[in-house]
């Protein structure tokens, strides 16, 4: 890694993991005057064919990263909470969301976001095929026999983080017992966006622009590809059409994992970010958003503090409690969305349908900020 020339303060950063969070923090660090290198284990960046709901907090962070054009070009989203047949329980106005939180809720293809972040970073700062095999403080060893040293190491290497294992040694993530199908359909007409609540399952649609529609369907059970037609049959025509328009080989199926929150995720000059620090279930749509927020917070801290250790303490003060709330909130949202009892669903639907939009938005304040 090249040596810093910005005075006496060393500013070499090694980011382990080339996902959304890893590249985002590298962009943020570069904008703050640091020299980051991203080490990605895969031989090439190959984003999953899935979509992302970028909530206002994530949109604000993308603007902090200089990606204003990406935010402005993306389709605004609002949507509704619906019964399985498509009838609306509660609607969200995109203008009301953007007005309350000073940024829009948008839909982005993961690949489009990754491409924009790599463009902002520069491919020369990205090293693929670099699988971390050992870490001793800020000394890094890779499976190909190469080594590196940095003044700051950021573990952004996902659910099964090697960096987390070295720092915390707290074992594997928790299996929630929930699995999710995901896919991208190409449709020649607009679709209603939002979430559909079924009997023990939940589905959603999100427009990504360019005729692309992201869909998901989650339920409690085994990761059985053959279950999708049966589950989809419970939903209205819009959900069924999106699923049916997706080639079978492009449908993703994953168990959903998370971890109990922890009070610390840094040691010395090594820290964690995104799923490596605080993996969460997707039922608040905050996984990628929280990683973007981590990136902005971490870069600001190391730019403004003279000592990396103090900077990481500040980063944790800003991010540990909010992300713990997201982990817990995502679990609660999963329980509400996946109710199997008919009586329970009727009570839930009645409460949601009677709550004014202003009150529903206030419930998001702790997660989205203002």
KOLDOMAR-921617 format. One line per field, with one value per residue (C-alpha): residue in one letter; chain; x, y, z. Coordinates in nm, 3 decimals. Example, Ala and Ser with C-alpha at 12.3 -4.5 7.8 and 13.67 -1.06 7.14 Angstrom:
2
aa <- A, S
ch <- A, A
X <- 1.230, 1.367
Y <- -0.450, -0.106
Z <- 0.780, 0.714
END
This chain:
370
aa <- X, X, X, X, X, X, X, X, X, X, X, X, X, X, X, X, X, X, X, X, X, X, X, X, X, X, X, X, X, X, X, X, X, X, X, X, X, X, X, X, X, X, X, X, X, X, X, X, X, X, X, X, X, X, X, X, X, X, X, X, X, X, X, X, X, X, X, X, X, X, X, X, X, X, X, X, X, X, X, X, X, X, X, X, X, X, X, X, X, X, X, X, X, X, X, X, X, X, X, X, X, X, X, X, X, X, X, X, X, X, X, X, X, X, X, X, X, X, X, X, X, X, X, X, X, X, X, X, X, X, X, X, X, X, X, X, X, X, X, X, X, X, X, X, X, X, X, X, X, X, X, X, X, X, X, X, X, X, X, X, X, X, X, X, X, X, X, X, X, X, X, X, X, X, X, X, X, X, X, X, X, X, X, X, X, X, X, X, X, X, X, X, X, X, X, X, X, X, X, X, X, X, X, X, X, X, X, X, X, X, X, X, X, X, X, X, X, X, X, X, X, X, X, X, X, X, X, X, X, X, X, X, X, X, X, X, X, X, X, X, X, X, X, X, X, X, X, X, X, X, X, X, X, X, X, X, X, X, X, X, X, X, X, X, X, X, X, X, X, X, X, X, X, X, X, X, X, X, X, X, X, X, X, X, X, X, X, X, X, X, X, X, X, X, X, X, X, X, X, X, X, X, X, X, X, X, X, X, X, X, X, X, X, X, X, X, X, X, X, X, X, X, X, X, X, X, X, X, X, X, X, X, X, X, X, X, X, X, X, X, X, X, X, X, X, X, X, X, X, X, X, X, X, X, X, X, X, X, X, X, X, X, X, X, X, X, X, X, X, X
ch <- A, A, A, A, A, A, A, A, A, A, A, A, A, A, A, A, A, A, A, A, A, A, A, A, A, A, A, A, A, A, A, A, A, A, A, A, A, A, A, A, A, A, A, A, A, A, A, A, A, A, A, A, A, A, A, A, A, A, A, A, A, A, A, A, A, A, A, A, A, A, A, A, A, A, A, A, A, A, A, A, A, A, A, A, A, A, A, A, A, A, A, A, A, A, A, A, A, A, A, A, A, A, A, A, A, A, A, A, A, A, A, A, A, A, A, A, A, A, A, A, A, A, A, A, A, A, A, A, A, A, A, A, A, A, A, A, A, A, A, A, A, A, A, A, A, A, A, A, A, A, A, A, A, A, A, A, A, A, A, A, A, A, A, A, A, A, A, A, A, A, A, A, A, A, A, A, A, A, A, A, A, A, A, A, A, A, A, A, A, A, A, A, A, A, A, A, A, A, A, A, A, A, A, A, A, A, A, A, A, A, A, A, A, A, A, A, A, A, A, A, A, A, A, A, A, A, A, A, A, A, A, A, A, A, A, A, A, A, A, A, A, A, A, A, A, A, A, A, A, A, A, A, A, A, A, A, A, A, A, A, A, A, A, A, A, A, A, A, A, A, A, A, A, A, A, A, A, A, A, A, A, A, A, A, A, A, A, A, A, A, A, A, A, A, A, A, A, A, A, A, A, A, A, A, A, A, A, A, A, A, A, A, A, A, A, A, A, A, A, A, A, A, A, A, A, A, A, A, A, A, A, A, A, A, A, A, A, A, A, A, A, A, A, A, A, A, A, A, A, A, A, A, A, A, A, A, A, A, A, A, A, A, A, A, A, A, A, A, A, A
X <- 0.000, 0.130, 0.245, 0.044, 0.190, -0.067, 0.166, 0.243, -0.097, -0.101, -0.411, -0.382, -0.705, -0.771, -1.136, -1.209, -1.509, -1.626, -1.999, -2.209, -2.086, -1.722, -1.706, -1.915, -1.681, -1.384, -1.549, -1.621, -1.266, -1.118, -1.337, -1.210, -0.847, -0.759, -0.604, -0.828, -0.782, -1.074, -0.986, -1.259, -1.235, -1.426, -1.229, -1.467, -1.749, -2.072, -2.368, -2.671, -2.962, -3.173, -3.319, -3.280, -3.519, -3.306, -3.487, -3.431, -3.142, -2.970, -3.048, -2.890, -2.581, -2.554, -2.559, -2.280, -2.083, -2.127, -2.389, -2.656, -2.724, -2.793, -3.046, -3.216, -3.243, -3.394, -3.771, -3.931, -4.126, -4.403, -4.631, -4.878, -4.927, -5.176, -5.366, -5.261, -5.529, -5.383, -5.643, -5.472, -5.453, -5.239, -5.068, -4.750, -4.719, -4.370, -4.391, -4.480, -4.183, -3.941, -4.080, -4.059, -3.709, -3.549, -3.473, -3.676, -3.740, -3.608, -3.563, -3.219, -3.084, -2.794, -2.577, -2.650, -2.556, -2.241, -2.138, -2.191, -1.987, -1.702, -1.703, -1.678, -1.396, -1.191, -1.116, -0.748, -0.840, -1.015, -0.825, -1.030, -0.936, -0.793, -0.931, -0.826, -0.676, -0.521, -0.532, -0.308, -0.397, -0.354, -0.129, -0.319, -0.241, -0.422, -0.477, -0.249, 0.045, 0.048, 0.046, -0.056, -0.046, -0.284, -0.346, -0.715, -0.880, -1.253, -1.421, -1.707, -1.699, -2.057, -2.251, -1.965, -1.700, -1.341, -1.259, -1.546, -1.435, -1.088, -1.223, -1.518, -1.504, -1.879, -1.960, -2.207, -2.504, -2.850, -3.083, -3.422, -3.613, -3.730, -3.633, -3.673, -3.716, -3.601, -3.586, -3.595, -3.876, -3.894, -4.244, -4.371, -4.606, -4.595, -4.679, -4.820, -4.530, -4.535, -4.582, -4.849, -4.925, -5.035, -5.100, -4.757, -4.577, -4.509, -4.436, -4.328, -4.274, -4.039, -3.984, -3.618, -3.656, -3.599, -3.891, -3.732, -3.934, -3.778, -3.991, -3.949, -4.150, -4.054, -4.199, -4.110, -3.990, -3.723, -3.527, -3.720, -3.726, -4.032, -4.238, -4.247, -4.547, -4.759, -4.667, -4.718, -5.067, -5.185, -5.120, -5.286, -5.213, -4.941, -4.719, -4.785, -4.708, -4.373, -4.268, -4.386, -4.189, -3.861, -3.658, -3.634, -3.255, -3.254, -3.462, -3.257, -3.339, -3.166, -3.220, -3.244, -2.982, -2.903, -2.715, -2.795, -2.661, -2.326, -2.200, -1.859, -1.731, -1.386, -1.045, -0.738, -0.747, -0.980, -1.356, -1.663, -1.931, -2.262, -2.354, -2.020, -2.117, -2.496, -2.669, -3.046, -3.354, -3.482, -3.828, -3.748, -3.552, -3.252, -2.962, -2.794, -2.911, -2.749, -2.424, -2.426, -2.489, -2.201, -1.971, -2.047, -2.021, -1.691, -1.526, -1.634, -1.495, -1.152, -1.129, -1.206, -1.021, -0.641, -0.632, -0.785, -0.880, -1.077, -1.234, -1.359, -1.499, -1.692, -1.810, -1.945, -2.117, -2.297, -2.382, -2.406, -2.737, -2.921, -2.823, -2.917, -3.261, -3.281, -3.194, -3.464, -3.713, -3.658, -3.738, -4.061, -4.154, -4.097, -4.337, -4.603, -4.566, -4.556, -4.853, -5.012, -5.320, -5.628, -5.751, -5.411, -5.396, -5.743, -5.648, -5.318, -5.488, -5.754, -5.496, -5.283, -5.580, -5.699, -5.363, -5.326, -5.037, -4.880, -4.871, -4.726, -4.450, -4.375, -4.313, -4.027, -3.857, -3.626, -3.497, -3.484, -3.387, -3.502
Y <- 0.000, 0.344, 0.573, 0.879, 1.219, 1.421, 1.536, 1.325, 1.159, 0.819, 0.760, 0.413, 0.214, -0.149, -0.236, -0.608, -0.683, -0.530, -0.521, -0.207, -0.117, -0.185, 0.021, 0.296, 0.335, 0.340, 0.622, 0.809, 0.764, 0.880, 1.190, 1.252, 1.248, 0.887, 0.634, 0.323, -0.014, -0.256, -0.626, -0.850, -1.229, -1.302, -1.297, -1.033, -0.815, -0.989, -0.824, -1.035, -0.964, -0.802, -0.465, -0.232, 0.004, 0.307, 0.492, 0.863, 0.798, 0.598, 0.865, 1.127, 0.912, 0.861, 1.238, 1.263, 1.024, 1.252, 1.035, 1.303, 1.216, 0.852, 0.957, 1.210, 0.969, 0.680, 0.630, 0.765, 0.513, 0.527, 0.233, 0.063, -0.215, -0.460, -0.776, -1.076, -1.003, -0.655, -0.445, -0.158, -0.132, 0.181, 0.399, 0.606, 0.921, 0.961, 1.339, 1.311, 1.081, 1.310, 1.618, 1.474, 1.329, 1.575, 1.292, 1.042, 0.673, 0.527, 0.191, 0.088, -0.225, -0.349, -0.364, 0.000, 0.113, -0.096, 0.041, 0.400, 0.340, 0.175, 0.468, 0.712, 0.511, 0.419, 0.058, 0.110, 0.105, -0.233, -0.562, -0.872, -1.233, -1.121, -1.355, -1.258, -1.558, -1.401, -1.075, -0.968, -0.614, -0.415, -0.675, -0.866, -1.192, -1.319, -1.666, -1.599, -1.539, -1.161, -0.932, -0.574, -0.324, -0.035, 0.238, 0.146, -0.187, -0.202, -0.540, -0.509, -0.876, -0.968, -1.217, -1.465, -1.199, -1.314, -0.984, -1.021, -1.372, -1.241, -0.948, -1.103, -1.479, -1.502, -1.784, -1.807, -1.578, -1.679, -1.863, -1.693, -1.987, -1.754, -1.794, -1.544, -1.574, -1.271, -1.176, -0.906, -0.911, -0.708, -0.571, -0.325, -0.138, 0.026, -0.190, -0.103, -0.093, -0.193, -0.501, -0.772, -0.962, -1.322, -1.608, -1.673, -1.515, -1.170, -1.042, -0.709, -0.518, -0.227, -0.043, 0.003, 0.197, 0.079, -0.162, -0.360, -0.468, -0.618, -0.871, -1.077, -1.341, -1.459, -1.726, -1.942, -2.280, -2.468, -2.329, -2.533, -2.389, -2.599, -2.409, -2.082, -2.157, -2.267, -1.959, -1.721, -1.859, -1.692, -1.345, -1.107, -1.091, -0.823, -1.035, -1.352, -1.176, -1.043, -1.383, -1.554, -1.308, -1.401, -1.686, -1.972, -1.967, -1.601, -1.656, -1.625, -1.822, -1.763, -1.832, -1.506, -1.461, -1.202, -1.163, -1.031, -0.675, -0.625, -0.322, -0.299, -0.396, -0.231, -0.307, -0.092, 0.033, -0.243, -0.208, -0.355, -0.217, -0.326, -0.694, -0.776, -0.553, -0.572, -0.807, -0.768, -0.922, -0.730, -0.645, -0.276, -0.254, -0.108, -0.347, -0.153, 0.180, 0.120, 0.019, 0.345, 0.536, 0.347, 0.448, 0.819, 0.811, 0.623, 0.846, 1.161, 1.028, 0.935, 1.262, 1.477, 1.288, 1.285, 0.935, 0.632, 0.470, 0.777, 0.795, 0.437, 0.509, 0.800, 0.583, 0.327, 0.596, 0.711, 0.373, 0.091, 0.194, 0.291, -0.032, -0.240, -0.078, -0.176, -0.538, -0.557, -0.360, -0.589, -0.893, -0.729, -0.634, -0.995, -1.121, -0.873, -0.945, -1.324, -1.379, -1.714, -1.686, -1.559, -1.380, -1.220, -1.099, -0.946, -0.750, -0.640, -0.529, -0.335, -0.148, -0.065, 0.052, 0.291, 0.455, 0.794, 0.832, 1.101, 0.854, 0.579, 0.812, 0.913, 0.546, 0.559, 0.860, 0.654, 0.462, 0.730, 1.041, 1.389
Z <- 0.000, -0.086, 0.195, 0.285, 0.207, 0.404, 0.682, 0.988, 1.009, 0.837, 0.631, 0.477, 0.508, 0.422, 0.362, 0.369, 0.147, -0.180, -0.118, -0.095, 0.253, 0.177, -0.139, 0.020, 0.315, 0.080, -0.117, 0.205, 0.333, 0.001, 0.011, 0.365, 0.250, 0.327, 0.088, 0.094, -0.074, -0.098, -0.077, -0.221, -0.195, -0.518, -0.843, -0.977, -0.852, -0.943, -0.770, -0.696, -0.924, -0.656, -0.576, -0.280, -0.109, -0.036, 0.240, 0.309, 0.547, 0.274, 0.014, 0.238, 0.279, -0.097, -0.138, 0.121, -0.098, -0.400, -0.572, -0.602, -0.968, -0.882, -0.619, -0.843, -1.138, -0.940, -0.926, -0.610, -0.412, -0.158, -0.191, 0.036, 0.283, 0.136, 0.204, -0.005, -0.265, -0.323, -0.141, 0.039, 0.417, 0.430, 0.171, 0.186, -0.025, -0.179, -0.145, 0.224, 0.286, 0.102, 0.275, 0.624, 0.591, 0.345, 0.101, -0.103, -0.070, -0.397, -0.566, -0.696, -0.857, -0.644, -0.956, -1.045, -0.694, -0.696, -1.038, -0.919, -0.604, -0.795, -1.038, -0.748, -0.589, -0.895, -0.990, -0.915, -0.544, -0.575, -0.548, -0.633, -0.563, -0.228, 0.038, 0.389, 0.569, 0.879, 1.066, 1.353, 1.451, 1.132, 0.969, 0.702, 0.527, 0.219, 0.081, -0.217, 0.016, -0.006, 0.297, 0.370, 0.653, 0.711, 0.966, 0.973, 0.892, 0.822, 0.818, 0.569, 0.480, 0.548, 0.755, 0.793, 0.849, 0.893, 1.060, 1.307, 1.390, 1.474, 1.678, 1.860, 1.807, 1.863, 1.624, 1.340, 1.277, 1.395, 1.160, 1.183, 1.036, 0.757, 0.392, 0.111, -0.264, -0.464, -0.829, -1.095, -1.351, -1.669, -1.719, -1.978, -1.747, -1.404, -1.104, -0.763, -0.518, -0.156, 0.055, 0.051, 0.374, 0.334, 0.572, 0.722, 0.428, 0.287, -0.065, -0.209, -0.533, -0.600, -0.930, -1.022, -1.347, -1.701, -1.685, -1.402, -1.100, -0.791, -0.605, -0.292, -0.110, 0.240, 0.465, 0.761, 0.642, 0.452, 0.158, -0.099, -0.454, -0.536, -0.276, -0.473, -0.704, -0.408, -0.204, -0.498, -0.559, -0.237, -0.380, -0.621, -0.992, -0.970, -0.746, -0.944, -1.272, -1.149, -1.020, -1.338, -1.556, -1.386, -1.540, -1.295, -1.302, -1.195, -0.882, -0.562, -0.248, 0.085, 0.453, 0.650, 0.922, 1.183, 1.512, 1.856, 1.891, 2.064, 2.255, 2.083, 1.740, 1.733, 1.878, 1.830, 1.471, 1.347, 1.321, 1.154, 0.925, 0.776, 0.797, 0.957, 1.251, 1.274, 1.031, 1.039, 0.887, 0.582, 0.717, 0.773, 0.447, 0.631, 0.564, 0.284, 0.423, 0.760, 0.589, 0.394, 0.716, 0.882, 0.597, 0.629, 1.009, 1.013, 0.754, 0.936, 1.263, 1.129, 0.937, 1.240, 1.514, 1.537, 1.684, 1.511, 1.841, 1.949, 1.605, 1.635, 1.982, 1.831, 1.542, 1.787, 1.996, 1.683, 1.532, 1.790, 1.949, 1.626, 1.452, 1.757, 1.739, 1.371, 1.447, 1.715, 1.505, 1.207, 1.419, 1.540, 1.183, 1.074, 1.339, 1.231, 0.860, 0.895, 1.123, 1.048, 1.270, 1.089, 1.400, 1.454, 1.095, 1.120, 1.433, 1.276, 0.954, 1.144, 1.352, 1.047, 0.839, 1.113, 1.177, 1.003, 0.759, 0.979, 1.270, 1.051, 0.940, 1.300, 1.374, 1.122, 1.280, 1.507, 1.206, 0.938, 1.134, 1.044
END
